């Protein structure tokens, strides 16, 4: 595996291999000394052109627990704010000896461009590009689901996951639909028509506008998506109150789920909008667990790219 740019490039074997490696990494994190020497002497650059808390800190923790050196690069306060191009930034990273680059960018396709334009010759990890992909978020979501729901084969065959909310602006939704389908899960998207992207009918999932109808007895997990108001330039729903009434996960809807069903959210949460405090803080909520699992998954990704060959040859 040379890069991790999209979940669409992961076949079942590659995805399961990454999740198995993440499980091994997670076992090491219960030790008193959590650091492993696997990437000692290597330098990983976190190249973030968008604000981030969970993802950037998670990648930094993952790299440091593998004993790598970490350089955090933020577009704010850098030469990017003076007009420096992605190419020039990449060549700067190459000159300082970066061994891998983790990039978050507001433009869809920027990590792919960075990986394949010939500007650098190091592995690239997509930490979120525009409304396109966020592969490590999907992997940590799948890792969380697998820990609770997986069968003996290590995948999610036959499990039913309902993804609810702002699908239009969500790279998390796109990445999860791809990966969960690859792992054998059945996915149902729920959103108002205005928050579904053009072409969603070609995705490997079912689509409905009715959340209450989607919450059937066979649902194993409900993933609530953040309403991304910062990406909205016009009215996508009548009001926040109306959205919460029709598409929010509240106590009543929570109570209708089967006893084993999980509640996921990629964060940050808009409490009272897409999810109520009761649902967010319920025993079936995995929100905090997802954050912890993110470190193990990102350790697995960095290890596989830089120290292993667990997923075969080619881009993934």
Number of C-alpha atoms within 10 A of each C-alpha: 19 20 25 25 27 27 24 16 17 21 16 17 15 16 23 22 19 24 24 17 19 25 17 15 24 20 11 16 16 9 9 7 9 15 17 16 11 17 19 14 10 17 20 26 22 24 23 22 19 16 14 12 9 16 21 19 15 20 26 23 20 25 30 21 24 21 19 23 18 19 15 13 16 18 17 13 9 12 13 15 12 10 8 12 11 17 15 13 17 19 14 14 22 17 10 9 14 21 20 24 28 23 23 26 21 15 14 16 18 18 27 17 13 22 23 12 11 12 18 21 16 21 22 25 30 25 26 30 24 18 20 19 27 26 29 27 26 26 26 25 27 26 27 24 24 17 12 12 20 19 13 8 8 16 24 24 18 16 22 21 28 24 26 27 27 25 26 22 23 23 20 24 27 23 22 27 24 24 26 28 20 22 22 15 22 21 25 20 25 26 22 20 15 13 18 21 13 10 7 15 11 8 14 16 18 14 19 15 18 15 21 13 9 19 21 14 12 14 20 24 24 24 23 25 26 23 22 14 12 7 12 11 7 7 9 14 13 8 10 13 13 12 18 18 14 15 24 24 28 19 15 10 14 20 11 13 19 15 11 11 21 24 25 23 23 21 15 12 18 15 16 18 20 25 23 19 15 16 22 25 14 15 10 16 20 22 23 14 13 21 19 17 25 28 27 27 32 26 27 27 26 27 22 20 22 19 12 14 13 18 21 14 9 9 15 21
